[in-house]
Amino acid sequence: TRAPADIKVSVLNAKEVAGVAKTTSDTLQAAGYATLTPGNAPAQTGTTVHCKAGFESDATALATATGIAGATVQAFPASVPTGAQPDAATADCFIILGK
């Protein structure tokens, strides 16, 4: 695993509650992660963590750091998720907060 400061994380809100991506991003930043500008994503069920190849153990640590029970780790997307901010193109991991 890498140090949290060495992992760029983009948090996206895919639920109908405003501000959760910012709140989660702030929590991760306080834990030492290099957070990018929070954004929105199309609605989804459940919270998912997506990290680049080689960041698998970091993905598990991120899922725990969110404090959200039931967050699952999934493959890194082929392209930046819809609704992400421009700086998300540099992300090592995405966290998508679903309902």
C-alpha beads as a LAMMPS data file, in Angstrom:
LAMMPS data file: protein, C-alpha beads

99 atoms
98 bonds

1 atom types
1 bond types

-500.0 500.0 xlo xhi
-500.0 500.0 ylo yhi
-500.0 500.0 zlo zhi

Masses

1 110.0

Atoms # bond

1 1 1 0.000 0.000 0.000
2 1 1 0.997 3.580 -0.650
3 1 1 0.921 6.473 1.759
4 1 1 -2.471 8.237 1.527
5 1 1 -0.757 11.418 0.247
6 1 1 0.449 9.429 -2.786
7 1 1 -3.094 8.528 -3.898
8 1 1 -5.183 11.027 -5.886
9 1 1 -8.855 10.423 -5.132
10 1 1 -11.920 11.801 -6.903
11 1 1 -15.169 11.475 -4.935
12 1 1 -18.439 11.553 -6.885
13 1 1 -21.992 11.871 -5.575
14 1 1 -24.415 9.405 -7.176
15 1 1 -27.199 9.811 -4.632
16 1 1 -29.923 12.376 -4.148
17 1 1 -28.351 14.025 -1.087
18 1 1 -26.449 17.228 -1.849
19 1 1 -22.963 17.696 -0.442
20 1 1 -21.986 14.095 0.341
21 1 1 -19.096 14.038 -2.144
22 1 1 -17.594 17.147 -0.526
23 1 1 -18.093 15.761 2.986
24 1 1 -16.456 12.434 2.070
25 1 1 -13.665 14.216 0.195
26 1 1 -13.002 16.380 3.287
27 1 1 -12.895 13.245 5.484
28 1 1 -10.357 11.618 3.152
29 1 1 -8.288 14.802 2.958
30 1 1 -8.176 14.922 6.776
31 1 1 -6.899 11.313 6.660
32 1 1 -4.055 12.479 4.398
33 1 1 -5.353 11.531 0.933
34 1 1 -4.703 13.792 -2.070
35 1 1 -8.303 14.641 -2.901
36 1 1 -9.430 16.169 -6.174
37 1 1 -12.469 18.379 -6.790
38 1 1 -15.654 16.498 -5.771
39 1 1 -18.260 15.986 -8.482
40 1 1 -21.481 14.221 -9.376
41 1 1 -22.197 10.970 -11.180
42 1 1 -25.317 9.319 -12.553
43 1 1 -27.423 7.674 -9.833
44 1 1 -26.312 4.221 -8.728
45 1 1 -27.102 1.837 -5.915
46 1 1 -24.307 1.287 -3.400
47 1 1 -20.923 2.914 -2.935
48 1 1 -18.052 1.741 -5.127
49 1 1 -14.294 2.304 -5.053
50 1 1 -12.421 2.077 -8.364
51 1 1 -8.603 2.210 -8.441
52 1 1 -6.035 1.838 -11.202
53 1 1 -4.223 -1.464 -11.659
54 1 1 -1.607 -1.830 -8.959
55 1 1 -3.710 0.082 -6.422
56 1 1 -5.838 -2.900 -5.341
57 1 1 -4.757 -2.871 -1.681
58 1 1 -5.155 0.903 -1.659
59 1 1 -8.740 0.485 -2.867
60 1 1 -9.545 -1.655 0.155
61 1 1 -7.979 0.924 2.482
62 1 1 -9.990 3.682 0.784
63 1 1 -13.231 1.740 1.164
64 1 1 -12.506 1.524 4.890
65 1 1 -11.442 5.196 5.125
66 1 1 -14.784 6.383 3.739
67 1 1 -16.482 4.979 6.827
68 1 1 -19.326 3.756 4.616
69 1 1 -20.327 0.210 5.435
70 1 1 -20.712 -2.014 2.399
71 1 1 -18.513 -0.034 -0.019
72 1 1 -17.318 -2.427 -2.723
73 1 1 -14.126 -2.398 -4.774
74 1 1 -14.545 -2.581 -8.553
75 1 1 -12.318 -2.261 -11.629
76 1 1 -11.051 1.170 -12.694
77 1 1 -13.279 2.630 -15.439
78 1 1 -11.994 2.898 -19.004
79 1 1 -12.839 6.621 -18.998
80 1 1 -13.479 9.328 -16.426
81 1 1 -16.992 8.891 -15.000
82 1 1 -19.689 11.232 -16.284
83 1 1 -20.044 14.282 -14.059
84 1 1 -16.494 14.224 -12.711
85 1 1 -14.572 17.497 -12.565
86 1 1 -11.730 18.115 -15.075
87 1 1 -8.985 17.299 -12.544
88 1 1 -10.473 13.787 -12.180
89 1 1 -8.507 12.789 -15.292
90 1 1 -5.459 12.548 -12.993
91 1 1 -7.198 10.369 -10.375
92 1 1 -5.692 7.103 -9.164
93 1 1 -9.019 6.150 -7.599
94 1 1 -12.667 7.118 -7.830
95 1 1 -15.166 6.726 -5.032
96 1 1 -18.749 6.837 -6.248
97 1 1 -21.246 7.350 -3.434
98 1 1 -24.532 5.657 -4.310
99 1 1 -27.844 5.365 -2.527

Bonds

1 1 1 2
2 1 2 3
3 1 3 4
4 1 4 5
5 1 5 6
6 1 6 7
7 1 7 8
8 1 8 9
9 1 9 10
10 1 10 11
11 1 11 12
12 1 12 13
13 1 13 14
14 1 14 15
15 1 15 16
16 1 16 17
17 1 17 18
18 1 18 19
19 1 19 20
20 1 20 21
21 1 21 22
22 1 22 23
23 1 23 24
24 1 24 25
25 1 25 26
26 1 26 27
27 1 27 28
28 1 28 29
29 1 29 30
30 1 30 31
31 1 31 32
32 1 32 33
33 1 33 34
34 1 34 35
35 1 35 36
36 1 36 37
37 1 37 38
38 1 38 39
39 1 39 40
40 1 40 41
41 1 41 42
42 1 42 43
43 1 43 44
44 1 44 45
45 1 45 46
46 1 46 47
47 1 47 48
48 1 48 49
49 1 49 50
50 1 50 51
51 1 51 52
52 1 52 53
53 1 53 54
54 1 54 55
55 1 55 56
56 1 56 57
57 1 57 58
58 1 58 59
59 1 59 60
60 1 60 61
61 1 61 62
62 1 62 63
63 1 63 64
64 1 64 65
65 1 65 66
66 1 66 67
67 1 67 68
68 1 68 69
69 1 69 70
70 1 70 71
71 1 71 72
72 1 72 73
73 1 73 74
74 1 74 75
75 1 75 76
76 1 76 77
77 1 77 78
78 1 78 79
79 1 79 80
80 1 80 81
81 1 81 82
82 1 82 83
83 1 83 84
84 1 84 85
85 1 85 86
86 1 86 87
87 1 87 88
88 1 88 89
89 1 89 90
90 1 90 91
91 1 91 92
92 1 92 93
93 1 93 94
94 1 94 95
95 1 95 96
96 1 96 97
97 1 97 98
98 1 98 99
